[in-house]
């Protein structure tokens, strides 16, 4: 990938209270080369490379209360304008917009249903250089308890259109930009307990879901659910050793 259309997921990173442990886990699972940004201002932020191409990153949690999590960043051409649009659409600005060492501008929001979503306005850093390949992220999915409100928000702020379909687990929303699928969404009301907050889930592509599940456990992670069959291929939800959850999927269909 060399460029992303506005509103398309373009970057992912994980927050961790123990970067050394996090880096060892993902390097072992996906074969990533972890390279810490040398500037002290970066606070230990670590870039992940696969075959020489950036695929994601890890950064420290800022408070003991902050739960480790993977974050999804959507492309914004104007972070300040997006922040205003978020507020106008009923969302909350949690952080930013802020400059990040000349690399770009970022901000973090909470959508009206309670899920955190980030944006990136690229300057030097143009986002993930590899996606949809084994070891790189391939999908981003919203879990919410108010899908109509979520659809309205993301359509207003990012111009997404929505196509819905019936799945074995319920109604599934596919968010689109210019007619192309860019993210998914589902109502978690009957799937997960109330203790699980609305969130965005990052999917990573793997060659074999069951083998990757075993590797997760060998490296100190946890299998939360799966493998489960999906129209795109077998899927599992897993958790890294410090508590950040993500999905792994073996794509067997490109339809």
N, C-alpha and C positions, 0 to 999 in steps of 0.2 A: 504494500500500500504506500502510495506517495501523497495522496490527498483524500479528504473526506468531505462529503457534502454537509452543509449545515444541518444540525439535528441528528446526525449519525453517531453512534458510539465509536469513539476513536482512541480511547485509552482506558486502562484499568490499573489500579494499584491496591495494595493490601496494607492495612495498618496492623502493627504488631508491637507488643511490649518486649519482645525478644527477637531482634532482627537476625542475630546469628542463627538461632534455631529455625526461624522462618526461612532464611536463605538456604540453609542446609536441606530443609524439607523439599522446597520447590526445585532446587538444583537436582536432588535425587529423583524426584518424581518426573520432571519434564526435561531434564538435561540442560537446564538454564545456567548460563554463566552470569553470576551475580557480581556487579561492579559498583562499588559505593562511590557516590559523587564526592570528589575530594574536598570541595569547598565546605568549610565548617558551617557556613550559613545554611547548607542543605540539611543539617541535622541528622546525618546518617542515611539519607534517602539513597536507596540502592536500585540501580537499573538492572533489569533482567534481559539477557540476550539469548537468542536461539539462532544458531548458525550465523552469528554476526549481526542479527537484526533485532531491534528492540521489540519486546513483546509485552512488557509490563514493568511494574516496580513495586517496591515495598518501602514504607516509611514508618517512623515510630508513632505509637499512640501518645497522646499529649497529657492524658490524665488517667489515673487508675480506674476511673469509672468508664472510660471509653472502651467499648467492646471491639475486639479485633474484627475487621470486616473487609471484604473486597468492595471497592468503589468503582462505579461506572461513570465515565466522563463523556458527555455529548459535545459535539463540535458547535461552538458559538463563534460567529464572526464579530460579535460585539458583546463582551461580557457584561458591561454596564447596562446595555439595552435589554439583555436577557434577564438581568436581575430585576429591572423595573417590570418586565413582562410577568415574571414569576409572582411578584407582589400583586400586580393587577389581577392575576388569575387565581389569587387566593393561596399562594404558596408562601413559604417563609425563607428569608435569606439567613443562613446560618453563618456563613463565612464569605467574605469577599464583597465584590471582586477585588483581586489583589494581583500584583505583578510577582512573577516567580523567576527571579534571577535572569531576566532577559529571555527566558525560554518561552514565556507565554503568560496569559492571565487566566486565573481560575476563580471559581466560586462554588460554594456548596449550598444546596437548597433542601428544604423538606417540602414535598408536594402536599396538596391538601388532604391526602389520605394517610400521611405519616411516613412515607418512604423517602430516604435521602437520595439525592441525585446531584452529580457534579457536572460542571462544564469546563471546557478548555478552549481558550481563544489562542490558537497557535501563533508563535513567532518563530523562534529557532526550532523548538520541539514540535514536530508535525504529527505526533501520535504514534501508535503502534505501526511498525514497519512490516509486520507479518501477522496475518489473521487467517482464520478458517483452515489452518493446517495443524497437524498433531503437535501439541505443545504450545499452541497459541489460542487466544480466546476466539470463540466462534459464534457466541450468542449472548444476549443480555435480556433478562426476564424480570418483569415486575410482579411481585406478590402483594396484593392489596385486598382490603375488605370492602372497597367501594370502587368498583371498576368504572361505572359511569362517570364519577367525579374525576378519576384518573384520566380517562379518555378525553374528557373536556379540557383538563389542565394541559396535557401534553400536546393536544391539538392546537390550543391557543398559543402556547409558549414556543413550541418547536415546529408547528405546522404539520404534525403527523396526521395521516389519515388512518383509519382503523378497518380491518377486515376480521370478522368473527367467524368461528367455526366450532362445531361440537366435537369434543374429544371424550374419551372414556371417563376422564376425571372431571369433565365439566366444560363450560364454555371457554374458549381460548381466543384471546385477542392478538392479532398480528398488527403491529404498528408499522406504517410504511412512510417512506420519503420518496416522492416522485414515483410512486407505484412499486417501489422495491421494499421488501421486508427488511427492517432494521432492528427490531426488538419484539419481544412477546410480552404477554401479560395474562394473569389469571386471578380469579377470585379465590383467596386462601381461606375463606370463612369456614368451609366444611372440611378443609384439608389439614389445617394446623391449629394448635391450641391458641387461646387468646394471649398466652405469654409470649408468643412469637410475633414481633412487630412487623408491620409492612416493610418491605425491603426490595432491593434489586439484587438478583442473583446472577453471577458471572459464570458462563459455561466455557470450559476448555475442551478442545478437541483432543481425542486420544486414538491410538491405533486399535486398542482393545480395552473395553470398559472393565471386564472382569479382572484382567491382568493389572490394570491401573488401580483397581480397588485393593487388590492384594498389596501392591506397592505402597499405597497410602498407609495401610496398617503397619507394614514393615518399617516405615519411616516415622511412626509415632502418631499418625493421624487416625481418624475415626470414620467409618462408613455409617452415615445416617440413614440412608435409604437406597435400595437398589441391589442389583441392576433391575431396571424396569424397561419393558419394551415401549418404544414410541414410534410414530410414523417415520422419524428421521434416523432412528437407530437406538441401541441400548444406552440407558441413562442411569447415572447414580449421583446422589447428593453426598458429599463428603465434607470433612472438616480437618483443617490442618492442626498441628500440635498445640498451637496457642489459641485456637477457637474460631478462626475465620472459616466460614462455610463457602463452598463453591460446588459447581456441578461439573461432571466429566461426561462426555458423550462420544460415542463411536459412530460417526456418520456413515450410514449405509445407504442413504437416499439423499439426493440433491433436489428432490421435487418440492 
